[in-house]
């Protein structure tokens, strides 16, 4: 996975958007709630699409996975949620998908805007 090309705006169907910054931060909006495996809380107000921000890092063990550590705020009442982004296509263009189950082959896909 090439994280050098990560900074920028990535979009998915239905208006979902994730913006990655070179300093290890990200923000997202319009991501389907079912794309994130909520472990400690549920999205605020029963939202079906979520927004939030936090930090990203490459997974230590699985190099084809990014971890998004989500801060409290937006749709997230706590800072205890972590989303997984996995490589669908190593590209170019690179395609990621939100993975909620390692045994399920795909989730909500995002692609970098050119």
C-alpha angles and dihedrals in degrees: 000000000000109000091174087076093045102092111095140057120315121189138192137188119300095027101298113157137183122185116199121199126204090236091068097262128120140182128200139186137176094025112150108253091226088063090071122064100225108208106170107020144012124242114275116267091005090285115190091200120041138206132193147122140234142122132311131209138170113259111256096223106027107048091191091065133080120199118215110203103201121214122219109269138070108041093345120087093191139030093237100096125102124188124201122221115191131188113260094172123009088208146136092262093044117212126196131190133199107245122203097168125033089212093055112082103217146013136169109340128217128190130194116256112237 
